[in-house]
């Protein structure tokens, strides 16, 4: 179905029977994705999600940083969750897989870009049609978030995490953005416009995230966060 077809379809009049049948099957599909996700991830243990672009090449410094983050996390007993595709996601799964850690992929079905990378544990691959179901899995089963440079999807996932923490819907988990040159302009804007000019966030909301440059800084922030609670991975 083309984009034009989708737009025309949205404005078509539909009868009640058509709506009922279509929506009912969609509800069952959504439920099935939730059930499968909960079933596979419930016993996985403490994990950190690593977000970033699917378009990042394997000779990029950010690819290498993602791989190193995953290696360091795995050596400390944390599982690594990515979107399961190429780029930064592949690097995260590669680092975890080669370090002997748990390597999880939450794959989304897209018409381009997305395919399974080869570094996923076979029993920890999940397929999603719905972005919102996939995001629930990231948020529900992650004890921390590391965000490398990416596009709209990366921003969607990272700001979702900050929103849920800000509003108290999930616990306060560490969120680390890696790549100061890449992210600094965005968060300068957040501080200047959202906070100082429009007062749309509170000063303490700036503490929801940390900006760093290296894998060591990113993972150490997560390790220190949990050390103060005397919490350790349990697998």
ChimeraX attribute file (.defattr): number of C-alpha atoms within 10 A of each C-alpha:
attribute: neighborCount
match mode: 1-to-1
recipient: residues
	/A:1	6
	/A:2	7
	/A:3	8
	/A:4	9
	/A:5	9
	/A:6	10
	/A:7	10
	/A:8	10
	/A:9	12
	/A:10	10
	/A:11	8
	/A:12	8
	/A:13	8
	/A:14	11
	/A:15	8
	/A:16	9
	/A:17	9
	/A:18	10
	/A:19	11
	/A:20	12
	/A:21	10
	/A:22	11
	/A:23	12
	/A:24	11
	/A:25	11
	/A:26	12
	/A:27	10
	/A:28	11
	/A:29	15
	/A:30	15
	/A:31	13
	/A:32	13
	/A:33	18
	/A:34	16
	/A:35	11
	/A:36	13
	/A:37	22
	/A:38	15
	/A:39	11
	/A:40	13
	/A:41	17
	/A:42	11
	/A:43	9
	/A:44	16
	/A:45	16
	/A:46	18
	/A:47	23
	/A:48	27
	/A:49	24
	/A:50	29
	/A:51	26
	/A:52	32
	/A:53	23
	/A:54	23
	/A:55	15
	/A:56	19
	/A:57	16
	/A:58	15
	/A:59	8
	/A:60	11
	/A:61	12
	/A:62	25
	/A:63	23
	/A:64	17
	/A:65	23
	/A:66	29
	/A:67	25
	/A:68	22
	/A:69	26
	/A:70	33
	/A:71	27
	/A:72	20
	/A:73	26
	/A:74	23
	/A:75	13
	/A:76	15
	/A:77	18
	/A:78	27
	/A:79	28
	/A:80	31
	/A:81	28
	/A:82	24
	/A:83	31
	/A:84	30
	/A:85	26
	/A:86	24
	/A:87	23
	/A:88	32
	/A:89	31
	/A:90	29
	/A:91	32
	/A:92	35
	/A:93	34
	/A:94	24
	/A:95	25
	/A:96	31
	/A:97	23
	/A:98	15
	/A:99	17
	/A:100	14
	/A:101	24
	/A:102	25
	/A:103	29
	/A:104	28
	/A:105	27
	/A:106	22
	/A:107	21
	/A:108	20
	/A:109	13
	/A:110	10
	/A:111	7
	/A:112	6
	/A:113	11
	/A:114	17
	/A:115	16
	/A:116	19
	/A:117	18
	/A:118	14
	/A:119	21
	/A:120	25
	/A:121	15
	/A:122	11
	/A:123	10
	/A:124	17
	/A:125	18
	/A:126	21
	/A:127	17
	/A:128	20
	/A:129	14
	/A:130	13
	/A:131	13
	/A:132	12
	/A:133	16
	/A:134	21
	/A:135	16
	/A:136	16
	/A:137	18
	/A:138	25
	/A:139	20
	/A:140	13
	/A:141	20
	/A:142	21
	/A:143	21
	/A:144	26
	/A:145	28
	/A:146	24
	/A:147	24
	/A:148	27
	/A:149	21
	/A:150	19
	/A:151	12
	/A:152	10
	/A:153	14
	/A:154	18
	/A:155	16
	/A:156	11
	/A:157	22
	/A:158	23
	/A:159	12
	/A:160	15
	/A:161	25
	/A:162	20
	/A:163	15
	/A:164	14
	/A:165	17
	/A:166	17
	/A:167	9
	/A:168	10
	/A:169	10
	/A:170	14
	/A:171	12
	/A:172	15
	/A:173	20
	/A:174	26
	/A:175	24
	/A:176	24
	/A:177	24
	/A:178	24
	/A:179	19
	/A:180	16
	/A:181	12
	/A:182	13
	/A:183	17
	/A:184	14
	/A:185	10
	/A:186	11
	/A:187	15
	/A:188	11
	/A:189	12
	/A:190	16
	/A:191	18
	/A:192	13
	/A:193	14
	/A:194	15
	/A:195	16
	/A:196	14
	/A:197	10
	/A:198	10
	/A:199	12
	/A:200	11
	/A:201	15
	/A:202	13
	/A:203	11
	/A:204	8
	/A:205	14
	/A:206	13
	/A:207	10
	/A:208	16
	/A:209	17
	/A:210	16
	/A:211	18
	/A:212	18
	/A:213	17
	/A:214	18
	/A:215	23
	/A:216	14
	/A:217	16
	/A:218	25
	/A:219	24
	/A:220	15
	/A:221	18
	/A:222	20
	/A:223	17
	/A:224	12
	/A:225	15
	/A:226	17
	/A:227	11
	/A:228	8
	/A:229	8
	/A:230	8
	/A:231	10
	/A:232	13
	/A:233	12
	/A:234	9
	/A:235	12
